[in-house]
């Protein structure tokens, strides 16, 4: 019920239908060829039927297996189960965590003391919601929809320039003490649709932040600048000279300085160090990934839980930086949370404001909120920005709103170190402090390749991608969790998908992996396997296989086994619903360009079709960035803000009316 509540109505119905089928004789007959409901099957028969789903030649059955596996394991392994599991004792939040060696998040008292000792005071935001007890109309100079990497920078720059700014966020604002650090709690309160966003046609899992601070509240702080070849492509092919004439580089300098990006002194946890070791043995490129964190030392408190919300104030996310700058400006920006913007108000080709639903002062009742503003900045991210534009009835003459969806598709490889080797403990320390560009040029040598990185792998998500053969074998494999090095292949996708809106106006994602990107992903997995082998692992796992592939110690046999693993992986490829794929980066759905026939916004980020309407987030990327998009988004937002300040300079300063 908890999981279902996060889904759209039609997905809830599909899940209910599946669960009912598994509980009925007719359903199990269709799925397994048996008249016995799932709960009544003997363990041996259950495992046999699950294997039949997993390896079925029918994609629909494989999809059912992947869904069941994900739901069961993320529910069991990612949550605090003290209230429901009598096996938990004392401070153990989940008895299975203890079996895996996973410590779980610290108590709030410990977190509070560590943050205080480090001098990281929390900026407490006041939400405008406290003043709302009826349908309300307000007026501001600028209304910004979204508090993430795009909207926060614009809010800071314009508020510091003396403009009356209102930032609207659909998620609930949470103080640090409200964030538990528990994986399932983070999914339900800090991620879009509770972490259950999937593409409609390919079931790729899409992880998108839905929090005060947007994606910056949950990303892994890997702060890579836009590659030169990407900037050159955007300038030459899309008529955007700012990316190569120094303007964008100056913007990157400014935002990186504000968030404290640093690469010197960055400590690497066990998994990142193994990646460095493996790359160096093979002569592959590897370097430290710059970090936007206040503490980059070894096992800095809180660094290992930044994907579940920053309780320690260690990460330079937007609530710590740009939003705080906006709130402390001479004309302080104002903020509202739990505010869902239904449409942009526009007339005669000009933006007039927004219409929204907002939770009022009692925290329960919703009211209509109309904000009148001559400048509307849409910074809802690459899923919701196009959805808002489509709901708002813009002409969309180019047909490009929602098109060009890029996802940086990711495939994972797990490498287990020998059982007599030191623990890797990939959940300790900052998660993503290294990057390899060994396959970044791509199959065609045009920069559409992949980066290799180390993933944050807490038990819920980690166990959901572990191969399954039988209950015993699966549990035995999970006991190796402390010895696993999790590598990911992050692809700069040349292919693209689309965001459409459903009958409720909510975004739905459609995305099929292109042949080029499949090859790029496979080339990355090939190199990841070689890196892991060079680092000393003795077993390899990917979603292609239901069992681990062993690498013997004897050199010639080890080399032969590695080549066999890679060859078989390449032979299998990426059948639908077999190899788990996910995305943590969404880009491109309100593309920037110099031609209104092929783009949604101008080089200034202003809409071609509606003056005063700006889109400022990763949705404006002309293509995928090929690198973690946070810094690129900050830079584009900084450029857009400078342009906005200039455009508004001749306008009188309006006063907000509350």
SULKAUR-V458456 format. One line per field, one symbol per residue. ss: DSSP state (H for helix, E for strand, C for the rest). Layout:
ss=???
This chain:
ss=CCCHHHCCHHHHHHHHHHHHHHCCHHHHHHHHCCCCCHHHCCHHHHHHHHHHHHCCCCHHHHHHHHHHHHHHHHHHHCCCCCCCCCCCCCCCCCHHHHHHCCCCCCCHHHHHHHHHHCCCCCCCCCEHHHHCCCCEEEECCEEEECCCHHHHHHHHHHHHCCCCEEEECCCCCCCHHHCCCCHHHHHHHHEHHHHCEECCCCCCEECCECCCCHHHHCCCCECCCCCHHHHHHHHHHHCCHHHCCCHHHHHHHHHHHHHCCECCCCCCCHHHHHHHHHHHHHCCCCEECCECECCCCCCCCCHHHHHHCCCCCCECCCCCCHHHHHHCCCCCCEEECCEEEEEEEEECCEEEEEEEEEECCCCCCEEEEEEECCEEEECCHHHHHHHHHHHCCCCCCCCCCCEEEECCCEEEEEEEECCCCCCCCCCCCCCCCEEEEEECCECCCCCECEEEEECCCCHHHHHHCCCCCCHHHHHHHHCCHHHEEEEEEEECCCCCEEEEECCCCCEEEECCCCHHHHHHHHHHHHHHHHHHHHCCEEEEECCCCCCCEECCCCHHHHHHHHHHHHHHHHHHCCCCCCCCCEECCCECCCCECCCCCCCCECCCCEECCCECEEECCHHHCCCCCCCCCHHHHHHHHHHHHHHHHHHHCCCCCCCCCC
